[in-house]
Amino acid sequence: MRATIFFLVVAVVTLVFLFNLVRSRRLREKYVALWMVTAVVIIVLALFPDLLGWLASLAGIAVPSNLLFALAILLLFGVSLQLSLEISRAEDKTRVLAENVAILNLQLRELRGQGPKQPSPLPADDQTPDAVPEPDRSERLP
């Protein structure tokens, strides 16, 4: 009975924590779904402890806790796969944005009549980002 109460409290605290993270916009909704499912599964398993034993015997696993560990490993595998996909998408978007900024900087320089800059003899890692020079406004003043 004590374990059931403990796991119910853990699951409810997890759900409240997730809602607060989503509400405060520190966690997006698409990442919270997997954790919500996990919290709900913990609640169901805490309310019906015999369910894990039944699922373990159904899967042919002798010890029910081994099924729980296997499910936890699968959950962590899914989370790491999801995060890897998100990092890949973010890197692609960052690369496209950097290319667009470089094209816009080049077009801006060409419009100002400066033309493209000569390549630097320094390696690409040692160069500081190019800042677009401000136009000379002193010519417009009377």
Disulfide bonds with the S-S distance in Angstrom:
none
